Structures are given as structure tokens and as C-alpha cells.
Amino acid sequence: MKHLGLISSAVAGTVALFGFAGVANAASYTQNSNAITQYSSGSLRSVNNKATGYVKAGSYSFAKSDGSNTISSVGGNQKWTLKTECQLPRTHAAKGSAKYDMTNPQSAAYDGGHYLYVVYQPHYTKGMTNKGFVARYDMNKLKGMSFAKQQSLMDGKSGSSAVKLGGIFTTGHGQSLAYDKKHKSLYMWRDTTLGATRTSTLQRISTSSLTPNKAITFHMSNHGANVPGGHDLTFDHSGNAYYWTVSGSKVKVYKGTIGSKTVHFRLTKQLFDHRPGTHEQAMGYNGHNGRLYLVADDSITSFPAKKLNGNGSLKSSDFKYSKFNSHREFESLNFDNSGHGMLLSNRNPEILRSTTAY
């Protein structure tokens, strides 16, 4: 809280209205103060998360069927079985518009009961600074409708009452959509480049218009070296934000807060020796067990969020890991209120729900 007070007093007071592609009247804030707590390499310690195996991503496979797929773990110290909860539409031109290509979802966020939000990055936007759109699914309506019916409705000009589409805007890579349950808000990074950059931008997405209504641009540098923002994001139920990166072969986890006009993160003091896979696809939080989840393709590893506090207290025995052999792309992992995992997988897009609560 001390750091947040200092940042608030140093924030630039400039607020502007700016236009994303297809978006107007979104408030933009620029934070002048450094948004990360300074640290030294000597203050960090390594944790041997030896349970976590490395899964190398290869050629992706398509789902075997529509509406009835099962993905089960084949290794690790925690068993998972996920079954199709709902098949998502995969029309190339939803509501008769070619700009709404729904074949390439990048991440999903779940509000815990009613709505599922999915970021799409249409294939035609390549070279257009990573533009896309957000769709909001009414899960009660979606689950009560066959895939064939839903697909037919989305192909029609009137669309479906189960799905609302937002306008096109700069999504960045699109992997980081996350729901802050405490503040009932959607956030995502506008990460248009890879690696460390001078500035980072977090944007809040309206749950009604499904386009940005606020953006905070800030810089993170540690003793002069730029610190990369995230390509993934999640929130615990207290409103703390988390993201993870890989530096060398070690996993770094960042924890922070997103305020009304300011952002603050800190690198948690523990580096994980083993990364879970080729691509850092997503991060999730399970309020049922208080654990954070790192997601790579065919790989899920988790640990208690509270053991990141202070200097950290994680041990090797705190890590749970599951290896899969689906050759599917794991795009995001959310949890419902009962602790069941909800995995978004691509090719063909679907939500798979774990048969076990964790």
C-alpha cells in the first residue's frame, strides 16, 4: 500500500479521450512513475518445482468431433479429465460480416456464473497491429442449444441471442483477457510486440459494449532495465493481478494491483526452475483452492497463491502438474465457483470442463 500511495501522487494528471479502431470515448491515463518495485538479483531465490515437466509444442491437431471430446492427463502428479461443456461457433463471417471471423479465439474470461467472454483475432487482421474483437456468451442459453443450431444462427444476419459481438479494436496478442471478480471488471494487455518494451498498456473492457473504456499506459524498469509486461493475466478474488513470463529457463511470476488511474507490480521473490512448456499460453486462478495455474500447450501446473507473499514460502511439494497428449492448443483456463476447470481449446473452438473439482 505504501508503494501505491507514492505512485498515486506521481501520476500524470492528463486524461484524454482517444479512439481505438472502432472505439470512441475511452479514457486514457499515462502514469509517469515507475510501476514496479525495484529488486536485486540477490534478493531472489530459486524453487525446484521438479514436479513440473516440459511439454514441447508441435503441430496442433483438430478436435475429433463437435460437442463430444475428452482430454485426459497422461502424466504428472495430478490427474485431469476434461470433457466438452460447449462447442463454440466457428463461422468465418458471423452475422453476415466478414470482419467477425470466429475461428481463432485467443483467450477467455468467465464471470463465475453467467457470461463467458472470448477474444478473437481474425486471420485477416495479420499485419494490422493485432486487432480483434470480444464476444460475450450467455452460458445458460448456449448450453441449451445444439452446436448445429448455434452455428446456423451465427451464420445468419440476425445472429444469436446467446452471443453478443463487440467492435474491432487493438487487442494485442489477445491471450490475456481476465475477469476481476472483486471489481466486476474485464482487463487485458494491449501487447502488440513481444519482449520488453519501454511502456506497457493495460486496457479495461466494458462488459456491455465489449470494447475498451479505459487504458493505463505505464513503464516498468528495474535499475534502468525495461521489465516486460504480460502476455497473460489473471486475478484472485481479492482483486490482485498476476502474470508470468519466462526468463532464460526460469519462470517469473508478477503480482500487482490495477487502480483507477495507476498500476503497480512486483516480481515475486521466487524463480521456478522448470518452465511448463514451449508457449506461455495462459494463467488462471481457482478461488475454490486458492491456487494459481500456469498453462502451456498440453501442460497445467499450479501452486498456492498465498505462498508468493513477502519473500515467498513455496517448496517443491507445493507444485501440482498435469501433462496431456492431446496436441490441442490450450488457450485459457478459468474456474467456476465449484472449482471445476474450464479450458478453452482451439481447433475447433470449445470449452472443456474438468470432471473433478479442484
N, C-alpha and C positions, 0 to 999 in steps of 0.2 A: 504493500500500500504506500510505503514511503516513496518508492520509485514513481508510482502513478501520480502522486502529488506534485513531484518535480516536473514530470512531463506535462501535466495539465497547465502549469504556469508558463511553460515554454512553447506551447503550441501556437502556431501562426493563427492569427485571428481571421485570416482571409477565408471566406466561404464564397463559392461561386456556383452558378448553375451551368452545367455543361451537357452536351449531347453525345451520348453513345450512339452507335448506329441503331437507329430506330428507337432511341430512348431520349426523353427530354426531362428537364426539371429534376435532375438527380443532384443532391448536394455533394459537393466535393470539398474535402478538407486536406490540407497539407500540414504535416507535423514536422516542425523544424528540429526538435530534439531527437537524440538518438533513441531508438525504440528497443534496444536490447541491453540487458545488464552486462557489464564488462566482466570478463573472466580470463584466467590464465590457464595454459595447458596443464600446469602443475596442480591445479585445483580439481582436475577431472580424474576419475578412476575408471578402469575397465571392469566390466562384468562379463564373466564367461557364461553366456547364455547357450550352453552346449547342447541343450535340447533342440535348438533351432537348426534345421538343416537348410541347405541352399538348393533351391529349385531353379534350374536353368530353363528359361522360356525358349521354346522352339516354335515351330509352325503351329498356329492356332487351328483348332478343329471347330466344326459347326455342331450345334446341338443335334442329337439323334432324332428328336421328334418335336412336335409342337404341343406344349402343355403337359408333358409327362416325361420328365427327365430326373435322373438321380445322380448325384455326385457324392461319392464316399471317400473318406480318407484312406490312404494305403500305408501310412507310416506316421511316426511321431508318438508323443506320449498322451495325446488326447484324440479320441475318436469323434469324427463328424460324419453325419449323413444329411445331405440337403436334397429336398425334393421340390419340384416346380410348384410354386404358390400361384403365380400368374404369368402367362405369356404376354409380353408387351407387343403392341403393334410395330410393324416394321415396314410401313409404307414409305415409298420414296417421295411421295407428294401428298402429305396429309391435307385434308380439306381442299384438295384440288390445287394446292400451291406447291410448286417445285422447291420453294425455299425451305419447306418443312420436311426435310429428309430425316426420317426417324430410324434409320438403320445403324446409327453409330453413337449409342449412348456412352458417356464418359464417366458419370458418377450419379449417385442417387442420395437423397436425404429423406428421412422418414420422421414425421412429427409424433410418432408413437401410437397413433390410433386411427387417424382419418386419411391424411394425404401423404402420398409419395411424390417427391419432386425429382425429376430426372433432367440432367443436362445433356443436350445433343450437340454434336459438332458435325454438321452435314459435310459430306465428302467434297461438295462443290466449293466449300469455303477455304480449301487449302490455298495458301498464299495470300489470304485476306486477313492476316493477323489474328487468326484463331477466333472466328466469330461463330456463334451458335445461338441456341435458344433453350428455354426451360419449359418442360411440360409438367403439369400437375395432375396426378391421377387420384381419383376418388376410389380408394381401395375397396370399399363396400360395393360400389357399382361394378368395378372391374372384375372382382372375383365372382360376381353373379352372372357374368356374361361369357359366352364361349369365345375362344380366340378368333374363330372364323367370323363371328358376328362383330366383334370389336374391330377386326381388320377391315371388314366391309364398311363399317361406319366411318372409320378414319379415312378411307379412300374416297368417301363421298364428300361433297362440298359442305354439307351441314356439320360434319364431324360427329363426335360422340359426347353425350352429357357426362361421361366418366372422365373425359380428358379436356383440360384447358391448355392452350398453347400461348406462350408469351412471345414478344417481338425479338428480332435478331439484335444481338449486342456482342461486344467483345468479351468473350468468356475466358480467354486464355486457354490453357490446355484443357480445362474443363473437368479435371479429376477431383476437384476439391470442394464440391458443394456439400455443406454441412448444416444441420439444424441445431440451433442453440435453444434447448428446451426451456431453460430458465427465462430467457428473454423473448421466446417465441419468434425467433428471427432466423433467416437464412443468410449464410455468408459463403463467399468463395474468393479465392485468389484470382487476380487478373494476371496470370503468369504467362506472358506471351513469349518469353525466352527461357532457355534452360541455364542453370548455373547461377552464380552470384551476380547480382546487379546492384547499381548504386541505390536504386529505390525499389520498393515493393508496394503493391496496392491490394488492399482487401476491399471487396465491394459487398454491400448488403443487398439482397434480392428481395423485392416485395413479394409476399406470399399471395397477393391478389393480382397485381399486374404481371408478375413473373419477370420483371426487368429490374435493373439496379435503381435503387432510390437513394443510395449513399455510397461514397467511396472515400477511403482514407489512404493517402499516399505518404509513405514514411521511409526512412532509411535505417538500416541496421549495420553497424560496423563495430568490430571489436578491436580496439587498439589500432585503428586505421584500416583494418582488413574488412572488406564487404562480407556480410553474412547473408547467405541465400534465404529468400523467403520459401514458402512451401509449395508443393505440387499436390498436397493432400491436406486434410483438415478434419478435426472432429472437436466436439465439446463434451465435457462431463456435465452432470446435472446441476453443478454449482455455477456453470457459465464459464469455466476455464476452457481456453482454446489450446489445442495441441497439434503439432505436425512433426513429421520425421523426415530425415534426409540420410544419405549415406556419404561419408567422407572417407576416402580410401576404401577400406573394407569394413569400417565400423559404422554402426548405426548411432545417429544423434537424434535425441528427442527434445523438442522445444515446448515450453509451456508458457501461456500468457493470457492476457485479457484484451478484449476489444471494447473500448468505451464509446461514448457518443461522438468524440472527435479525435481520440487518441488510441494508440496501440502500444502494448508493451509485451515483450517476450524475454525469456531467459533460457539459455541452454541448460538443461538439467545435468547434474554433475556426473552422470554415469554414461559411459560409452559401451555399447553392446558389441562384443567381439564378432558375432556372426550375423550377417545380413540374411534375410529370408528368401531372397530370390533376385532375378535379373532386374525387374522393374518395381519401383515403389509405387504400387497401384493405389493404395488407399489406407485410411486409418479409421478405426471405429471405436466406440465406447459402449460398454454394456452396463447400464445402471443397475442391473439385477445382481451383478457380482463385483462391480467397481473395477473392472479390468479394461485396459486399453488393448487394441488389436492392430497389429501391423499386417497388411495384406499385400502379398505379391501373387503372381500367377501360380495357381496350384499350391499355395502356401499361406497358412494363417498362424501367427504366433502372438501370444498375449502375456500380460504381466499386470500386477496390481498398480493402479494409477497412484494410489497414496504413497507408494514407495519411491516416487520421484521427488517427494517433498524434501526441502532442505538440501542436505548433501547426498540424500538418497540412501536407501537401505535394501536395494534389490540383491538377491542371491540367485545362484544358478537354479535352485529348486523352485523359484517363483515363476519360471517360464513354462508355458504350455505351448505345444507345437503340433500342427497337423499338416501332413503332406498329402497331396492329391495327385491323381494321374489322369485328369480329365482333358488336358490340353485345351481347356477353355480359358478365355480371358476373364480374370476376376477384376471387376471394375469398382465395386464398393461393397462395404459390409456395414449394415445397420442392425439394430436390435429392437425388438418390440418390448412392451412393458413386462412381459413374462420371461424375458431373457433368451428368446429364440432368435437366432441369427437370420438375417435376410440378405442374401448375396445377390448383387446384380452381376449377371454374366452376359457377355456379348455373343453374337453369332449362334443362334438368333437371340435377340434380347429377351431376357426373362428374369424374374425374381424367384430365387430358390430359398425355401425356409428350412432351417435345421429341424430335424425330428426331435432333438433334445434341447431343453432349456439349459443355459449355462449360467 
